[in-house]
Structures are given as C-alpha cells and as structure tokens.
Amino acid sequence: MKKPIGYPQLLYFSLGDFVIHPDKPNWGIGQVQSIVGMNVTVNFEHAGKQMINCNIIALNAAPRPTK
C-alpha cells in the first residue's frame, strides 16, 4: 500500500522479523536484514535483497514460516 510522502509511520518490526510487501506478493515472505531510519533492507524469498522506503511503502507483518 502506497502512502503519501511524508506520512509519519512508526516501524513495528525489528531485525529478523518476517514481512510481506503489499504491492509485490509474488516476492514472497521477506526477513528484515537492516533498518536505517525509514529504510528497511529485506531479503525476500523470490526477489532477494530489496531496500524499502517505509515512508512510501507500508510493509505488512507476516507469520513466521514453519520448517
């Protein structure tokens, strides 16, 4: 889901959490690798490492995958 630029958001996830990109479900579940301000690097199952600007894209929490 895209948000207007400058829309304030608190990040409710931390390193190691699993997330889903709301506009790219085909990327699969991703794991948060780093957080610098509102820039989050996520390693997605089918898209590899992607940097997401959370001022623009609101990542959704995903259930932890079971082994």
N, CA and C of each residue as an Amber inpcrd file, in Angstrom:
protein
   201
   0.8450000  -1.1660000   0.0000000   0.0000000   0.0000000   0.0000000
   0.8930000   1.2330000   0.0000000   0.6920000   2.0950000  -0.9660000
   1.4770000   3.3180000  -1.0250000   0.8430000   4.3650000  -0.1300000
   1.6840000   5.2130000   0.4450000   1.2320000   6.2840000   1.3230000
   1.7490000   7.5890000   0.7750000   1.0750000   8.6910000   1.0950000
   1.6200000   9.9860000   0.6700000   3.0060000  10.1910000   1.2730000
   3.9140000  10.7680000   0.5110000   5.2630000  11.0260000   1.0130000
   5.1610000  11.9670000   2.2060000   5.9340000  11.6760000   3.2220000
   5.9230000  12.4900000   4.4310000   4.9170000  12.0110000   5.4570000
   4.1440000  10.9870000   5.1230000   3.1770000  10.4380000   6.0690000
   3.9480000   9.7650000   7.1970000   3.7600000  10.2080000   8.4410000
   4.5370000   9.6180000   9.5380000   4.1100000   8.1870000   9.8360000
   5.0750000   7.3580000  10.1080000   4.7870000   5.9700000  10.4530000
   5.8320000   5.4850000  11.4440000   5.3920000   4.7330000  12.3990000
   6.3200000   4.0600000  13.3000000   6.5560000   2.6690000  12.7510000
   7.7830000   2.1990000  12.8380000   8.0890000   0.8490000  12.3820000
   7.8110000  -0.1220000  13.5210000   6.9300000  -1.0530000  13.2650000
   6.5420000  -2.0130000  14.2950000   7.1920000  -3.3650000  14.0820000
   8.3400000  -3.3700000  13.4690000   9.0850000  -4.6130000  13.3200000
  10.5500000  -4.3330000  13.5990000  11.2980000  -5.4010000  13.7750000
  12.7160000  -5.2600000  14.0960000  13.5090000  -6.2840000  13.2950000
  14.8080000  -6.2810000  13.4750000  15.6730000  -7.2050000  12.7440000
  15.2090000  -8.6430000  12.9360000  15.1600000  -9.3770000  11.8380000
  14.7740000 -10.7790000  11.8940000  13.2880000 -11.0220000  11.7160000
  12.4690000  -9.9720000  11.8020000  11.0240000 -10.1500000  11.6190000
  10.7270000 -10.4900000  10.1630000   9.6000000 -11.1300000   9.9470000
   9.1660000 -11.5120000   8.6120000   8.0630000 -10.5660000   8.1480000
   8.1750000 -10.1230000   6.8960000   7.2340000  -9.1420000   6.3490000
   6.8240000  -9.5330000   4.9280000   5.7590000  -8.8660000   4.4580000
   5.2710000  -9.0440000   3.0940000   5.1320000  -7.6550000   2.4800000
   5.5740000  -7.5010000   1.2350000   5.3910000  -6.2340000   0.5080000
   3.9630000  -6.2570000  -0.0360000   3.1240000  -5.2890000   0.3450000
   1.7140000  -5.3330000  -0.0460000   1.4740000  -5.2140000  -1.5480000
   2.3800000  -4.5880000  -2.2860000   2.2080000  -4.4270000  -3.7280000
   2.9360000  -5.4920000  -4.5370000   3.7150000  -6.3270000  -3.8680000
   4.5240000  -7.3450000  -4.5580000   4.3780000  -8.7080000  -3.8730000
   3.1710000  -9.2590000  -3.7990000   3.0070000 -10.5450000  -3.1030000
   3.8070000 -11.6780000  -3.7350000   4.1230000 -11.5430000  -5.0500000
   4.9190000 -12.5790000  -5.7200000   6.3600000 -12.6240000  -5.2210000
   6.7950000 -11.5910000  -4.4670000   8.1370000 -11.6130000  -3.8770000
   8.2150000 -12.6170000  -2.7320000   7.0850000 -13.0170000  -2.1970000
   7.0470000 -13.9570000  -1.0790000   7.3300000 -13.2640000   0.2440000
   7.5700000 -14.0650000   1.2530000   7.8650000 -13.5540000   2.5880000
   9.3190000 -13.1030000   2.6280000   9.5600000 -11.9740000   3.2950000
  10.9140000 -11.4630000   3.4360000  11.3010000 -11.3210000   4.8900000
  12.5850000 -11.3950000   5.1550000  13.1030000 -11.2220000   6.5100000
  13.8760000  -9.9110000   6.5840000  13.5580000  -9.1010000   7.6030000
  14.2130000  -7.8040000   7.7860000  15.6860000  -8.0280000   8.1190000
  16.5770000  -7.4060000   7.3120000  18.0180000  -7.5490000   7.4900000
  18.6320000  -6.3360000   8.1730000  18.1320000  -5.1350000   7.8410000
  18.6540000  -3.9230000   8.4710000  17.5820000  -2.8430000   8.4440000
  17.7000000  -1.9170000   9.3980000  16.7960000  -0.7800000   9.4920000
  17.6510000   0.4580000   9.7390000  17.5510000   1.4320000   8.8300000
  18.2630000   2.6990000   8.9770000  17.2260000   3.7880000   8.7400000
  16.7900000   4.4080000   9.8100000  15.7070000   5.3820000   9.6880000
  14.4540000   4.6770000   9.1960000  13.9210000   5.1510000   8.0790000
  12.7350000   4.5280000   7.4920000  13.0850000   3.6300000   6.3050000
  14.3820000   3.4040000   6.0770000  14.8280000   2.4900000   5.0200000
  15.0860000   1.1180000   5.6180000  14.3890000   0.1420000   5.0870000
  14.4780000  -1.2210000   5.6080000  14.9730000  -2.1360000   4.4920000
  16.0350000  -2.8880000   4.7520000  16.5100000  -3.8860000   3.7970000
  15.8970000  -5.2190000   4.1730000  15.2360000  -5.8100000   3.1760000
  14.5130000  -7.0650000   3.3940000  15.0050000  -8.0870000   2.3910000
  15.2450000  -9.3100000   2.8330000  15.6350000 -10.4080000   1.9530000
  14.3810000 -11.2360000   1.6660000  13.8320000 -11.0640000   0.4470000
  12.6020000 -11.7550000   0.0570000  12.9150000 -13.1000000  -0.5850000
  11.9850000 -14.0490000  -0.4050000  12.1440000 -15.4030000  -0.9430000
  12.4170000 -15.4100000  -2.4430000  11.6460000 -14.6240000  -3.2020000
  11.7140000 -14.7030000  -4.6600000  12.2420000 -13.4280000  -5.3160000
  12.7280000 -12.4690000  -4.5240000  13.2400000 -11.2200000  -5.1080000
  14.5910000 -10.8260000  -4.5340000  15.0980000 -11.6050000  -3.5850000
  16.3850000 -11.2810000  -2.9830000  16.3060000 -10.0390000  -2.1080000
  17.4590000  -9.4020000  -1.8960000  17.5190000  -8.2270000  -1.0200000
  16.9660000  -7.0020000  -1.7250000  16.0580000  -6.3200000  -1.0470000
  15.4340000  -5.1060000  -1.5600000  15.4310000  -4.0590000  -0.4580000
  15.7310000  -2.8120000  -0.8110000  15.6210000  -1.7300000   0.1610000
  14.2540000  -1.0770000  -0.0160000  13.5140000  -0.9960000   1.0650000
  12.1640000  -0.4460000   1.0470000  12.1490000   0.8430000   1.8620000
  11.6330000   1.9100000   1.2610000  11.4470000   3.1660000   1.9750000
  10.0660000   3.1170000   2.6210000  10.0290000   2.9750000   3.9300000
   8.7570000   2.8200000   4.6450000   7.9980000   4.1380000   4.7880000
   8.5650000   5.2390000   4.2740000   7.7870000   6.4670000   4.1420000
   6.8360000   6.3570000   2.9580000   7.1200000   5.4190000   2.0440000
   6.3200000   5.2470000   0.8360000   5.5200000   3.9470000   0.8700000
   6.1510000   2.8680000   1.3000000   5.5140000   1.5470000   1.3300000
   5.3810000   1.0740000   2.7720000   4.1840000   0.6540000   3.1450000
   3.9380000   0.1120000   4.4870000   4.0220000  -1.4130000   4.4030000
   5.1270000  -1.9660000   4.8710000   5.2780000  -3.4230000   4.8910000
   4.3030000  -4.0290000   5.9000000   3.8290000  -5.2290000   5.5850000
   2.9150000  -5.9380000   6.4780000   3.6480000  -7.0590000   7.1900000
   3.3200000  -7.2550000   8.4500000   3.9090000  -8.3660000   9.2070000
   3.4240000  -9.6770000   8.6120000   4.3090000 -10.6490000   8.5770000
   3.9690000 -11.9770000   8.0360000   4.1640000 -13.0040000   9.1450000
   3.3940000 -14.0790000   9.0780000   3.6320000 -15.1370000  10.0620000
   4.9940000 -15.7580000   9.8280000   5.6300000 -16.1720000  10.9130000
   6.9400000 -16.8260000  10.8070000   6.7630000 -18.1540000  10.0900000
   7.5660000 -18.3880000   9.0350000   7.4220000 -19.6530000   8.3110000
   7.7530000 -20.8500000   9.2060000   7.0270000 -21.9240000   9.0040000
   7.3020000 -23.1480000   9.7650000   8.2070000 -24.0360000   8.9360000
   9.0620000 -24.7490000   9.6070000  10.0180000 -25.6320000   8.9120000
   9.4420000 -27.0090000   8.7730000
